[in-house]
Amino acid sequence: MRTMKRLIFLVLLFSSINCHSQTDSVNVQIDYHTPKNYHRAKKLNNIKLIGIYTASILLNGIGDGLNDNKHKTTGHILNGLSIGALISSPFLLDYDKKKWYWYLATYTSLRIGLFDIAYNSTRGLPFSYSGMTSTSDKFYNYMHINPTIPRTVFFALGIYIPITEL
């Protein structure tokens, strides 16, 4: 139960950061022609991107964990919110369509880094638990590696990509 409170706290924290960055960018009239304002708008967009993707992944991981713990209604609501966050992202972010592959790499990296942690925490499983069903868990078991290391690397990569490439 304590882990569930932590996960809900993290989801609310990322959501509030995302909401704050949206209101901040709406209230300020940005002149994109000056380099200072351009970089500020780009930085806010990258923070929103990381926040939306992270919130979506955490909501999905928690929702799947709740579904497997027989809390189907709450799990389905959280999974729906996860999809809603992704669907709303084009309205909240300034996507550069020419760099679509970086957005895909960001989402994939964050998903590898965060989903299993949110799912395991919701189910009351150890942080570094790897099961027997998913492809990534089978890979970790086959290679006899601690899944915490690749998850940490992919999480860091998911934050690094938007900061440097987008």
Contacts in CASP RR format, 6 or more apart in sequence:
PFRMAT RR
TARGET T0000
AUTHOR 0000-0000-0000
METHOD contacts of the structure
MODEL  1
MRTMKRLIFLVLLFSSINCHSQTDSVNVQIDYHTPKNYHRAKKLNNIKLI
GIYTASILLNGIGDGLNDNKHKTTGHILNGLSIGALISSPFLLDYDKKKW
YWYLATYTSLRIGLFDIAYNSTRGLPFSYSGMTSTSDKFYNYMHINPTIP
RTVFFALGIYIPITEL
3 121 0 8 1.000
3 122 0 8 1.000
3 124 0 8 1.000
4 62 0 8 1.000
4 121 0 8 1.000
4 122 0 8 1.000
6 121 0 8 1.000
7 58 0 8 1.000
7 62 0 8 1.000
7 118 0 8 1.000
7 121 0 8 1.000
7 122 0 8 1.000
8 62 0 8 1.000
10 58 0 8 1.000
11 55 0 8 1.000
11 58 0 8 1.000
11 59 0 8 1.000
11 62 0 8 1.000
14 51 0 8 1.000
14 54 0 8 1.000
14 55 0 8 1.000
14 58 0 8 1.000
15 55 0 8 1.000
17 47 0 8 1.000
17 51 0 8 1.000
18 47 0 8 1.000
18 48 0 8 1.000
18 51 0 8 1.000
18 52 0 8 1.000
18 55 0 8 1.000
18 92 0 8 1.000
21 44 0 8 1.000
21 47 0 8 1.000
21 48 0 8 1.000
22 48 0 8 1.000
22 92 0 8 1.000
24 44 0 8 1.000
25 41 0 8 1.000
25 44 0 8 1.000
25 45 0 8 1.000
25 48 0 8 1.000
30 37 0 8 1.000
30 40 0 8 1.000
30 41 0 8 1.000
31 37 0 8 1.000
32 38 0 8 1.000
32 41 0 8 1.000
41 94 0 8 1.000
42 166 0 8 1.000
45 93 0 8 1.000
45 94 0 8 1.000
45 166 0 8 1.000
46 162 0 8 1.000
46 163 0 8 1.000
46 166 0 8 1.000
48 92 0 8 1.000
48 93 0 8 1.000
49 89 0 8 1.000
49 93 0 8 1.000
49 103 0 8 1.000
49 106 0 8 1.000
49 162 0 8 1.000
49 166 0 8 1.000
50 106 0 8 1.000
50 110 0 8 1.000
50 158 0 8 1.000
50 159 0 8 1.000
50 162 0 8 1.000
52 85 0 8 1.000
52 86 0 8 1.000
52 88 0 8 1.000
52 89 0 8 1.000
52 92 0 8 1.000
52 93 0 8 1.000
53 86 0 8 1.000
53 89 0 8 1.000
53 106 0 8 1.000
53 107 0 8 1.000
53 110 0 8 1.000
54 110 0 8 1.000
54 114 0 8 1.000
55 82 0 8 1.000
55 85 0 8 1.000
56 82 0 8 1.000
56 83 0 8 1.000
56 84 0 8 1.000
56 85 0 8 1.000
56 86 0 8 1.000
57 82 0 8 1.000
57 107 0 8 1.000
57 110 0 8 1.000
57 111 0 8 1.000
57 114 0 8 1.000
57 115 0 8 1.000
57 118 0 8 1.000
58 114 0 8 1.000
58 118 0 8 1.000
59 78 0 8 1.000
59 79 0 8 1.000
59 80 0 8 1.000
59 81 0 8 1.000
59 82 0 8 1.000
59 85 0 8 1.000
60 78 0 8 1.000
60 79 0 8 1.000
60 82 0 8 1.000
60 115 0 8 1.000
60 118 0 8 1.000
61 78 0 8 1.000
61 82 0 8 1.000
61 115 0 8 1.000
61 118 0 8 1.000
61 119 0 8 1.000
61 122 0 8 1.000
62 75 0 8 1.000
62 78 0 8 1.000
62 118 0 8 1.000
62 119 0 8 1.000
62 122 0 8 1.000
63 74 0 8 1.000
63 75 0 8 1.000
63 76 0 8 1.000
63 78 0 8 1.000
63 79 0 8 1.000
63 82 0 8 1.000
63 122 0 8 1.000
64 75 0 8 1.000
64 79 0 8 1.000
64 119 0 8 1.000
64 122 0 8 1.000
65 75 0 8 1.000
65 119 0 8 1.000
65 122 0 8 1.000
65 123 0 8 1.000
66 72 0 8 1.000
66 74 0 8 1.000
66 75 0 8 1.000
66 78 0 8 1.000
66 122 0 8 1.000
67 75 0 8 1.000
67 76 0 8 1.000
67 79 0 8 1.000
68 123 0 8 1.000
69 122 0 8 1.000
69 123 0 8 1.000
89 95 0 8 1.000
95 103 0 8 1.000
96 166 0 8 1.000
99 165 0 8 1.000
99 166 0 8 1.000
102 161 0 8 1.000
102 162 0 8 1.000
102 165 0 8 1.000
102 166 0 8 1.000
103 166 0 8 1.000
105 157 0 8 1.000
105 158 0 8 1.000
105 161 0 8 1.000
106 158 0 8 1.000
106 161 0 8 1.000
106 162 0 8 1.000
106 166 0 8 1.000
109 154 0 8 1.000
109 155 0 8 1.000
109 157 0 8 1.000
109 158 0 8 1.000
109 161 0 8 1.000
110 154 0 8 1.000
110 155 0 8 1.000
110 158 0 8 1.000
110 159 0 8 1.000
112 136 0 8 1.000
112 150 0 8 1.000
112 151 0 8 1.000
112 154 0 8 1.000
112 155 0 8 1.000
113 150 0 8 1.000
113 151 0 8 1.000
113 152 0 8 1.000
113 154 0 8 1.000
113 155 0 8 1.000
114 151 0 8 1.000
114 155 0 8 1.000
116 129 0 8 1.000
116 130 0 8 1.000
116 134 0 8 1.000
116 136 0 8 1.000
116 137 0 8 1.000
116 147 0 8 1.000
116 151 0 8 1.000
117 127 0 8 1.000
117 151 0 8 1.000
119 125 0 8 1.000
120 126 0 8 1.000
120 127 0 8 1.000
120 129 0 8 1.000
121 127 0 8 1.000
127 148 0 8 1.000
128 146 0 8 1.000
128 147 0 8 1.000
128 148 0 8 1.000
129 147 0 8 1.000
130 136 0 8 1.000
130 137 0 8 1.000
130 140 0 8 1.000
130 141 0 8 1.000
130 147 0 8 1.000
131 137 0 8 1.000
131 141 0 8 1.000
132 138 0 8 1.000
132 141 0 8 1.000
136 147 0 8 1.000
137 147 0 8 1.000
140 146 0 8 1.000
140 147 0 8 1.000
140 150 0 8 1.000
END
